[in-house]
Amino acid sequence: MSDLLHLPEIDTASRPSVTDQVYETLLAEIVDLKLPPGAKISEVEVAGQMGVSRQPVRDAFFRLSKQGFLTIRPQRATIISLIDPAAVMRARFIRAAIEAETVRLACAHLTEADMQALEALLDEQRAAVEAGDRAQFHLLDDAFHRGICERIGRGHVWTTILEHKMQTDRVRLLSLAFAAPDAFGDHLRVMAAMRSRDAAATMAAMRDHLSRIKTQILRIRADNLPYFVPEELDPSGW
């Protein structure tokens, strides 16, 4: 694991808690695939690299295991959990339902200043796509979706979305190798529909955007088979 894991030392005197800092650092490493599915990880090494005791690491491991990101096997190595397409699709369903309602409200409540701010994010996304900067596009993608929530006074909705989207983020990051232009095009369609104040069209555009993962995951799994749970996929159930 040593050649995979390069973690920062934790400031034990700061807030949030040490456990929260360990958890958030490890979660980011897992979601960004710096700790890939199937990689081994140990409390001792994490504690040593981050300069903390084993207890907050143990607590963070437990939290990550409950979210499905770690597989803790007593007396055996703890590993980064493989990607489960069924869990990804459950998370996608919940997110699509929430965001469809969010953009419906956005059609009624976004101001001209809000529209312009969101369009500025799309300009930045265009530049990221043209530059082939997947990491930057990933950040701007989140900023666009979060911005819609926050600009209609529903920032708490983004917090709820975050709780579910983590299950899709590893697949989403892998998809950007080929799908960033499609995602950007989807955002343009969502924006255009919001501009026209057409709630039905905006909701449909958002659902279509978030449904792309249903077909993308088949290609991503074929290209990254060791990262996925070894089971047959049944897209008809998605």
N, C-alpha and C positions, 0 to 999 in steps of 0.2 A: 504493500500500500504506500510505502514511503515515496515512490516516484509519482504517485497520483495526488497525494494530499499535501498542500502547502498552505497552512492556515495561519492567520494573524494572531498575535498574542492579545489576550483579552485584558481590558482595563477593569480590574476587579473592584475599583472604587466608584465606578460610574453607574448610572441608571440608563437603560433597564437592567434587570437582574443579570447576573452572570449566566444563569441557565438560559434566559431569553437570548442573550448574545451568542451563546454557543449554538442554540437551536437555529437562530436566524442565519448564522454563518454557514452551518452545515446544510440548511435548507437551500440556500442560494447556490452552494456548490453542487448539490444534487440536481436542482432544477436546471442549472446551466450546463449540466453534464460534465462538469469538471470531476465529479465523482460519478462515474457512469454506472448504469445498472449492472449488478453482478460484482462490483468491486468490494473487496473486504475492507472493514474499518474496525478499529479497536478503541475502547475507552482509554487505554493507557497512552496510545500514540496521540489521540486527539487532545487529551489532557496535557500531555507534555508539550505539544506544539503551541497550544493556546495559553499555556501558563496558568492553568486552573487545576483544582482538585478533581478527582474522578466523579464526585457526587453530582455536580451540575451537568457533567457530560452524560452520566447515567440517566439523569432526568430528561435531558434533551433527546437522548436515544429513545427513551420510552415514548415521548411525545411524537417523535418522527415515526415510530413503529405504529402508533395508533392511527396516524394519517396514511399509513401504507407505504412509507418511503424507506423504511428499514425493516429487515427481517432479522430479528434477534433469536439466535439459536443457543440455548444454554449449553455450556461446555464446548461450544463450537464457534466458529467465526461468525460475527455479525456482518451482513452484506447489505449493500444498497439494493432495494427491491427491484425486481424486473417490472417493466411496464405492463400493466394489465389493461388491455383494450376495453374490457367491460367497465372498469372503473373510469376510464377516460370518457366513455360514452355517457355514463351516468352524470358525470360532471358537466359535459357539454349540454345535456338536456336541461339541467338546472340553470346553467348560465344563459342559454338561449331564451328560456322562459322569462328570466329576470330582465335581460337586456332588451327584449322586445317591448316590454312594458315601459322600460326606461326611455327608449327612443320615441314611444308614443307620447309620453309626457314632454319630451324635448321639442316635439313639433309645436306644441302649444306655448312653451315657456321660454325657449331660447331667444335672446335678444340679438340684434344685429351685431353688437360687440362680441357676443358669445360665438356667433357664426364665424366671424372673422378670425377669432382666436383658434377655433377648431380648423379652419381652412389653413391657417399658418402652420399648424401641426402637419397637415397633409402636404404642404410644400416641403417641410423637412423630411417627411417620409419619402417623397419623390426623390429627393437628393440622396437619401440612404439607399434606396433601391438602385438608383443609377450608379452609385459608388460600390454596390455589392456589399454594403456594411450591414450584415445580418444582425449583429449585436445592437447597433443603433436603431435599426428598424424595429427590433423587438421592444426596445424601450419606448419608442414613439408610438408603437401600436397600443401598448398599455396606456400611454398618455392620452391618446384619442378616446379610448373607451372610458377611462377614468374621468376625463374632462367633461364628457357628456353628463355623467352622473353628478359631478360636482357643480356644474353650471346650472343645473335645475334644482339645486338644493338637496340632492340625494347622495351626498358623499358616503353615507353609511351603507348605501347599496353596493358601492364599490368594495367596501370591506367584506361584505357577504360574498360578492363575486370572487374576491381573492381567495377565500376559504375553499372554493370549489375549483377554480381555474388552475391551482397548483397541480392537480392531477393531469391536466392537459398540457402544461407548459413544456414538459420534456419532449412530447410529441410535436408541439408547436415549434419549438426551437429547431428540431430536426427537419421540419417541413420547410423552413425558410431557405434551405439550400436550393429549393426549386420553386417555392410558392409565394415568395415575398411580392412579386408583381401582381399575382392574383389577389392577395390580401389587400394590397394598396388599391387595386381597382374596385374591390368591394367597398372599401372605405369611401371612395369617391362616389359610389352609388348611394351609400347611406347618407352622405353629406348632401348630395343633390336632392334626395327625397325630403330630407329635413328642411332644406332651403325652400322647397315648394310647399311645406307645411302639410304634406300628404302622409298622414299617420299610417294608413294601411300599407302604402308603398315602402315607407321607412321600416316598419316592422318586418315586412317580407324581405327587404334587403338585408337587415340584420340577421334574420334567421338563416338566410342563404349563406351569408358570410360565415356564421358559426357552424354551419352544417358541412362545410368543406372538409373538415377533419374526418368525416365519415368515409370518404373515399381516399383521402390522403394517407390515412393510417395503414391502409393495405400496402401501399407503395413503401411507406416508411418502414414497416415491419419487414417487408421483403429485403430491403437494403440494410437493415440493422437487426437481423434475426436474433443474435445473442442478447439483445437488450430487452426482449419481450418474453412474456410468459409463454411457454411452449404448448399452445393449445390451438385447436381449429377455430377460426373466426367465422361468425355467422352474421354478416352485415344485414341480413333481413330482419334481425331483431333490434337494430339500431334505429 
